[in-house]
Amino acid sequence: MYKKEMEISSSTAFPTIGIVLLGGISDQNRRIPMHDSAGIAYSDEKQSVRTVTSLYISDIREGYFNGNKITPNNSYRSPFRIIEKYESQIFEKLGIVQKNRFICFRSENHGILSGSSDSGAAALGKCIHSILGNDLNLEDFENDLRSVSESVGRSFYGGLTVTETDRKMAVTRTVADWNIFKDFTILGCPFPEPRKPSDTIHENIVKSNLYEERVKTAKDRVRKLESLIKDGKLDEIFEIAQEDTEDYHRMIESVGVKIINRDMRNFIEDIKASQKEFWSSYIVTGGTNVFVVCHNRNLEKVMDIAVGNAMKPLKLKISPGAKSMDNP
Ligand code: MEV
């Protein structure tokens, strides 16, 4: 039975933070990473920081982002391109006649600091995956979703993931489940300045003379993460992340892309000073946020530093992959 507007699937996915940061993609269209990288999915304790997406059938093609109507166009990163690719397969699977009917989407972000394009792409992907199941080749599917967001795999799979690439295709896998990180909290500290598009980073970082060296370092760090997990050395994962943040921002600044502003730098210096007293690590990705990873027992101390810098921080946890709300 088909009603005028019928919901066919609904999913949740969590935003992401890079651990070995990604800089450089093959092209605007397919967005294949030029080097290996790693990342985590995050949310708050109740997993309310998230993207919620549903697909429905309508007699016009439409989509909504945070309540705003999106008209289909051929722009890069458009969810319509993914939907159109899988549309007839979905109708067939659902046993609904396609004629004059379209699959449409509604997507809402809740409380996300940065990494929302990953969760948006992953939630859309999960909606399609929950219908097509084993009919999908997940590696190919991830690479289709990548045209919406280059690091979608982090959110689709969740926990700590690594994404390996041969520059033709990239594949993500979870290397540590989200719930092994329960003893850690990430304090997400947003700064008021608007973020630059990630593409500004991707287009410029490759101009650095040291870029090919960066490709090697990233690969080595990704390998190292896997051995640290085997040895249960979780703190060291985040120490690598801080080292990587420092190298990455030094490199993008050298090609004219500055993300870390004066206020962020002052806060980072306070965090680094406190590292002489207790363990923590900090990460800055492409957005104007500083993420401070600490042990739960030291959260209040980090919180005091953040509040002392006039921040309104958010307590975050590493979270699982995208979930279907139809067949959880
Ligand atoms: C990469 O998709 C987005 C950046 O924020 C870097 C990262 O998180 O790895 C620019």
Boltz pocket constraint, residues with backbone or C-beta under 6 A from the ligand:
constraints:
  - pocket:
      binder: B
      contacts: [[A, 16], [A, 17], [A, 18], [A, 19], [A, 20], [A, 21], [A, 22], [A, 23], [A, 37], [A, 38], [A, 39], [A, 150], [A, 151], [A, 198], [A, 201], [A, 285], [A, 286], [A, 287]]
      max_distance: 6.0
